[in-house]
Amino acid sequence: MAFGRYPEIALADARERRDDARKLLAKGTDPMVERKAEKTAFIVATEHTFEKIAERWLEHWKGNKSARHAATTRNRLRGNVYPILGTRPIAEIEPMELVKLATGIEARGASDMAKRILQIVGMIFRYAVAHGHSKRNPAAEIRPSDILKPTTKTNMARIEAKDLPALLRAIEVYEGRQLTRLAMKLMALTFVRTSELIGASWEEFDIEARRWSIPAVRMKMKTPHIVPLADQAIEVLELLRTISGDEKLVFPGEQDQKKPMSNMTILKALERMGYKGRMTGHGFRGLASTILHEHGYNHDHIELQLAHAPRNEVSAAYNHALYLEPRARMMQEWADFLDRTRQGGKVIMIQRSA
């Protein structure tokens, strides 16, 4: 029985390993069989991780599915499951790990996504059981209703992603006040809250640095927030500058230009466009979150851009500027996606940079 190569293994270490092997023999255990079992277990653990089995399932499952459906499913796994369970041996995953996974997704306001993830994970485990990679399907031991809160409709209505092209085209030809049309365009491009948009002042924008810095006093979470500006957002701001002129506010009110436009302006504009009860200003945030998550963007980057980041994890001074470079790429790719979706008349895949 070899214990290693000298001088990598010192003589004293070799003697100690020899003595351990003799103790196993004295107990009736063959140390060579024990070593082979450990090696086999290691190989199984590394080859049969959740991510590797999930990718095999994807290749098998996508046979009769559309390329878009398959890509969406893979992105959901990459964005929601792999960072948590990807490296775990699939045969060792317990039901409580899936409970923690689903409730974590629900906690970020994505209850529907949590249910879909449990369904996908259940299919992966069925595949694993059928091919001898796991002896059980822990997802089958959980019902979404046992762990996820019942969802209720709120007044934050929003359209489905499939209806986005029509909305973008309706905004483009909106016949109301030009300032209102541009406000809707900028909201779609930045997905900030309505109050954060209408209260914007020109001093918050650094066009050269391509940033919009919203002070803490105007933020819901009372922490400063940076919005990277895509080319299309800068173009909208240049048009707004010609309208608001020397006013301090980017969106001055129609009656009193020293005050911002009403927080009902965008909602009423959407209603006049035929979206009453179907879309709100806040709906742009939900749409962006859903579509970006389904395209596999980093959850932390999306949450930071939505200003949802938990305040107790990092200091406000650090948090608001976190991940600026990948967030800037994400915002430009989002803006390009909106352009192509409007022009093509249908929702297409976001073209991500390498």
C-alpha positions in Angstrom: 0.0 0.0 0.0 1.6 3.3 -1.1 1.2 6.4 1.1 2.9 8.9 -1.2 6.1 9.9 -2.9 9.2 10.9 -0.9 10.1 13.7 -0.2 6.6 15.1 -0.6 5.5 12.7 2.1 8.0 12.7 5.1 9.1 9.4 6.6 7.3 10.2 9.9 4.0 10.9 8.0 4.4 7.6 6.1 4.9 5.7 9.3 1.8 7.3 10.8 -0.3 6.4 7.8 1.0 2.9 7.9 0.0 2.6 11.6 -3.5 3.9 10.8 -3.8 1.3 8.1 -2.7 -1.5 10.5 -5.4 -0.4 13.0 -8.0 -0.7 10.3 -6.8 -4.2 9.5 -6.9 -5.1 13.2 -10.6 -4.2 13.2 -11.2 -6.3 10.1 -11.3 -3.5 7.5 -9.2 -3.6 4.4 -7.6 -0.1 4.1 -7.3 -0.5 0.4 -11.0 -1.1 0.0 -11.6 1.9 2.3 -9.4 4.1 0.2 -11.1 3.0 -3.1 -14.6 3.7 -1.5 -13.5 7.3 -0.5 -12.1 7.9 -4.0 -15.3 6.6 -5.6 -17.4 8.8 -3.3 -15.3 11.9 -4.2 -15.8 11.2 -7.9 -19.5 10.7 -7.5 -19.8 13.9 -5.4 -18.0 16.0 -8.0 -19.5 14.5 -11.1 -23.1 14.4 -9.8 -23.5 18.0 -8.5 -26.9 19.6 -8.9 -25.7 21.9 -11.7 -24.1 19.1 -13.7 -27.2 16.9 -13.5 -29.5 19.9 -14.2 -27.5 20.6 -17.4 -27.9 17.0 -18.5 -31.7 17.3 -17.8 -31.8 20.5 -19.8 -30.3 18.8 -22.8 -32.8 15.9 -22.5 -35.8 18.1 -21.8 -35.4 20.8 -24.4 -35.8 18.5 -27.3 -39.3 19.5 -28.2 -39.2 23.0 -26.6 -38.6 26.3 -28.3 -35.1 27.8 -28.1 -36.6 30.7 -26.2 -38.3 28.5 -23.6 -35.1 26.5 -23.1 -33.0 29.6 -22.8 -35.4 31.1 -20.2 -35.4 28.0 -18.1 -31.6 27.8 -18.2 -31.4 31.5 -17.2 -33.8 30.9 -14.3 -31.5 28.1 -13.0 -28.4 30.2 -13.4 -29.9 33.2 -11.8 -31.8 31.6 -8.9 -30.6 28.0 -8.2 -27.0 27.4 -9.3 -25.5 30.1 -7.0 -27.1 28.2 -4.0 -27.3 24.5 -4.9 -25.1 24.2 -8.0 -22.0 22.7 -6.3 -24.0 20.4 -3.9 -24.0 16.7 -4.6 -27.6 16.2 -5.9 -28.1 13.0 -3.8 -27.4 14.9 -0.6 -29.8 17.8 -1.0 -32.5 17.9 1.6 -36.1 19.3 1.4 -35.2 22.1 3.8 -32.6 23.4 1.3 -35.3 23.7 -1.3 -37.6 25.5 1.3 -34.8 28.0 2.0 -34.3 28.4 -1.8 -37.9 29.1 -2.5 -38.6 31.4 0.4 -35.5 33.4 -0.4 -36.8 34.0 -3.9 -40.2 34.9 -2.5 -38.6 37.4 -0.1 -37.4 39.5 -3.0 -41.0 39.9 -4.2 -40.9 37.1 -6.8 -43.6 34.6 -5.6 -44.4 33.4 -9.1 -40.8 32.8 -9.8 -40.4 30.8 -6.5 -43.2 28.5 -7.7 -41.7 28.0 -11.1 -38.3 27.2 -9.6 -39.8 24.5 -7.4 -41.5 23.0 -10.5 -38.2 23.0 -12.5 -36.2 21.6 -9.6 -38.8 18.9 -9.2 -38.3 17.8 -12.8 -34.5 17.8 -12.4 -34.8 15.5 -9.3 -37.2 13.2 -11.2 -34.5 12.9 -13.9 -31.8 12.3 -11.3 -33.8 9.5 -9.7 -34.6 7.9 -13.1 -30.9 7.8 -14.0 -29.6 6.6 -10.7 -28.0 9.9 -9.5 -30.3 10.2 -6.5 -32.5 7.9 -4.5 -35.2 10.5 -3.7 -36.9 13.6 -5.0 -37.0 16.1 -2.1 -39.1 18.6 -4.2 -41.9 16.0 -4.2 -42.0 16.3 -0.4 -42.9 20.0 -0.6 -46.1 21.8 -1.8 -45.6 25.5 -2.7 -48.7 26.3 -0.6 -47.0 24.8 2.5 -44.2 27.3 2.4 -45.1 30.3 0.1 -47.6 33.0 1.0 -50.8 33.2 -1.0 -50.4 35.9 -3.7 -53.0 38.7 -3.8 -53.5 41.3 -6.5 -52.4 44.8 -5.7 -53.0 48.2 -7.3 -49.5 48.0 -8.7 -50.8 46.6 -12.0 -48.5 45.7 -14.8 -48.7 44.2 -18.2 -47.2 40.9 -19.2 -43.9 40.9 -21.0 -45.6 39.9 -24.2 -47.5 43.2 -24.2 -44.4 45.3 -23.8 -43.9 46.1 -27.6 -47.3 47.6 -27.9 -46.8 49.7 -24.8 -43.5 51.0 -26.0 -45.0 52.0 -29.4 -48.0 53.7 -27.7 -45.6 55.8 -25.6 -43.6 56.7 -28.7 -46.7 58.2 -30.4 -48.4 59.6 -27.2 -50.3 62.7 -28.2 -50.4 64.3 -24.8 -47.9 66.6 -23.2 -44.4 66.0 -24.5 -42.9 66.2 -21.0 -45.2 63.3 -19.9 -44.2 61.2 -22.9 -40.5 61.7 -22.1 -41.2 60.9 -18.4 -42.6 57.5 -19.4 -39.7 56.8 -21.6 -37.1 57.7 -18.9 -39.0 55.6 -16.4 -38.9 52.6 -18.7 -35.2 53.1 -19.2 -34.3 53.6 -15.6 -37.1 51.8 -13.7 -36.9 54.2 -10.7 -39.9 54.9 -8.5 -42.4 57.5 -9.7 -41.6 59.8 -6.8 -37.9 59.5 -7.6 -38.5 60.4 -11.2 -40.8 63.4 -10.9 -38.7 65.0 -8.2 -35.5 64.9 -10.2 -33.5 68.1 -10.4 -30.8 68.8 -13.1 -28.1 69.1 -10.4 -28.5 65.3 -9.8 -27.3 64.4 -13.3 -23.7 64.1 -14.5 -24.1 63.6 -18.2 -20.3 63.3 -18.8 -20.0 60.5 -16.2 -23.3 59.0 -17.4 -24.8 58.9 -13.9 -27.9 60.0 -12.1 -27.2 60.4 -8.4 -30.4 60.5 -6.3 -29.8 61.8 -2.8 -30.8 59.8 0.2 -33.5 62.3 1.2 -35.5 61.5 -2.0 -35.1 57.7 -1.7 -37.7 55.4 -0.1 -34.9 53.6 1.9 -33.2 56.9 2.8 -29.9 55.9 1.2 -28.3 57.5 -1.8 -28.8 55.8 -5.2 -26.8 55.8 -8.4 -28.6 55.1 -11.8 -26.1 54.4 -14.7 -27.4 56.2 -17.8 -27.6 54.4 -21.1 -27.2 56.2 -24.4 -31.0 56.3 -24.9 -31.5 57.8 -21.4 -29.0 60.6 -22.2 -30.9 61.2 -25.4 -34.1 61.6 -23.5 -32.5 64.0 -21.0 -31.2 66.2 -23.8 -34.7 66.5 -25.2 -36.0 67.3 -21.7 -33.4 70.0 -21.3 -34.9 71.8 -24.3 -38.3 71.7 -22.7 -37.6 72.5 -19.1 -35.0 75.1 -20.1 -33.5 76.9 -17.0 -35.9 75.3 -14.5 -34.3 73.5 -11.6 -36.7 70.6 -12.0 -36.4 68.1 -14.8 -40.2 67.5 -14.8 -41.8 70.9 -13.7 -45.6 71.0 -13.1 -47.9 72.3 -15.8 -49.5 74.9 -13.5 -46.6 75.7 -11.2 -43.1 75.1 -12.7 -41.5 75.5 -9.3 -43.1 72.3 -8.2 -42.7 68.8 -9.8 -45.4 67.3 -12.0 -48.2 65.4 -10.2 -47.5 61.8 -9.1 -50.7 60.9 -11.0 -49.6 62.3 -14.3 -48.0 59.1 -15.6 -50.8 56.9 -14.3 -53.4 59.1 -16.1 -51.4 59.1 -19.3 -51.3 55.3 -19.2 -55.1 55.3 -18.7 -55.6 57.6 -21.7 -53.5 55.2 -23.8 -55.9 52.3 -22.9 -53.9 50.8 -20.0 -56.3 51.6 -17.1 -56.1 48.8 -14.6 -53.4 47.1 -16.6 -50.3 49.2 -16.1 -48.9 51.8 -13.6 -45.6 53.7 -13.4 -44.5 51.2 -10.8 -45.2 48.4 -13.3 -42.0 49.3 -15.2 -40.0 48.2 -12.2 -41.7 44.8 -12.0 -41.3 44.2 -15.7 -37.6 45.0 -15.6 -37.0 42.8 -12.6 -38.8 39.8 -14.2 -37.2 40.1 -17.6 -33.7 40.7 -16.3 -33.9 37.8 -13.9 -35.2 35.5 -16.7 -32.2 36.5 -18.8 -29.8 35.4 -16.1 -28.6 38.8 -14.8 -27.1 38.8 -11.3 -29.8 39.1 -8.7 -27.7 41.4 -6.5 -27.1 43.8 -9.5 -30.8 43.9 -10.3 -31.8 44.5 -6.6 -29.3 47.2 -6.2 -30.5 48.9 -9.4 -34.1 48.7 -8.0 -32.8 50.1 -4.7 -34.0 47.0 -2.9 -30.7 46.1 -1.3 -31.0 45.3 2.4 -29.6 48.1 4.5 -28.3 45.9 7.2 -25.8 44.1 5.0 -23.5 46.9 4.0 -23.2 50.6 4.8 -25.2 53.1 2.8 -22.1 54.9 1.7 -20.7 51.7 0.2 -23.9 50.1 -1.0 -25.2 52.8 -3.3 -22.1 52.7 -5.5 -21.7 48.9 -5.5 -21.2 47.0 -8.8 -21.4 50.1 -10.9 -19.6 48.7 -13.9 -21.8 45.6 -14.4 -24.9 47.6 -13.6 -23.9 50.1 -16.3 -23.6 47.3 -18.8 -26.9 45.9 -17.7 -28.7 49.2 -18.1 -27.3 49.8 -21.6 -28.3 46.2 -22.6 -31.7 46.8 -21.1 -32.1 50.1 -23.2 -31.0 48.3 -26.4 -33.5 45.5 -25.6 -36.3 48.1 -25.3 -35.4 49.7 -28.7 -35.3 46.3 -30.5 -38.5 45.2 -28.8 -40.3 48.4 -29.9 -39.0 48.3 -33.4 -39.5 44.5 -33.9 -43.0 44.5 -32.5 -42.2 41.5 -30.2 -40.2 40.7 -27.1 -36.8 39.4 -28.1 -33.8 38.0 -26.1 -31.6 40.6 -24.5 -28.2 40.7 -26.3 -25.7 40.4 -23.5 -22.0 41.4 -23.8 -19.4 38.7 -23.2 
